[in-house]
Amino acid sequence: MLEVGLRVVRGPDWSWRYQDDGEGHVGTVVEIGRAGSVTSPDKTVVVQWDTGRRTNYRVGYQNAYDLRVWDNAPAGIAMLSLEFTVSK
């Protein structure tokens, strides 16, 4: 689900050259498009790139996806304590 504050990078349909200052750069969704809007139509979002540039991108508009969610979560599961009980 898209929401303001989500961190993003280039997606599979990216065709905007260096608007993001190059592959691997990260931006933040700052606005969600809505039906009837001229500047940010439905199925688009406005991204503020960490480098300062700000523009809108397709997230389903014209069946294109310019962005991917940037996942920086740690991998794996941390188990701080385990307790086992054996029943007979």
N, C-alpha and C positions, 0 to 999 in steps of 0.2 A: 504494500500500500504506500503510495506516495504521500509525503507530508513535508511541510516546511521544516528545514533543519537537516534533512537527509543529505548525506555526503555522496557524491557521484563522480564518475570518471567517464571517459569516452565509451560509447556502446557500439553495437554491431553495425549500425547504419550511419556512423559518424562521417560527415562529408564537409566539415567546416574548417579544414586545414588547421591553423594554429590559434583558433579563438580561445582555446584552453591553455595556450603556451606549450603545447606538446603532449604526447602520450604520457600517461602516468600522473599528470597534474590533477588535483582534486578541487571540486567546487561544492557549494552548498545550495540546495533548493531554497529559494527565498519567496517564491510565489507559485501557486498552482493555477493553471489555466481554467477557465470556466466558459460554459456555453454563452454565446452572445458577445463575448469580449473581442474587441478588434485587436488589441495589443497582445493578449495572452489567451488564445482560443482554447476550447476544451481539448484535452489530450496533449497539452504542452505544459512546460514548466519554465520558470525563469531561474537561471543559475548564476550565482555570484562566484566566480572563480577566485581561488586564493590569491591570484596575481592582481585582482582588482577589476577585471573585465566582467561585464554582466550582460546576458542576453537570454533569449528563450530557445528551447529545444523541444523536439518531438518525442513524446512518450506514448506512441500509439496513433498520433495524428498521421494521416496518409499511410497507415500501416507501417510506420517507421519508428525506430527506437534509437535515438542518438546517444542515450546514456545507459550506464549500468550503475547499480548501487555499489558503492565502495565498502567492502566488508573488511574491517580491521579488527574483528573480534579474534581473541585467541582460539586456537584449535585445541580440541581435546577436552577432557573432563577433569577437573580438579576434585579429588576426594580428600578432604581434610581429615576425616576420621571414619573408620568403618567398624561396625560391631556386628558380629555374626552370632547367631544362636542356633545350635543344632538340636533338633527334636528327634526323638526316637519313638 
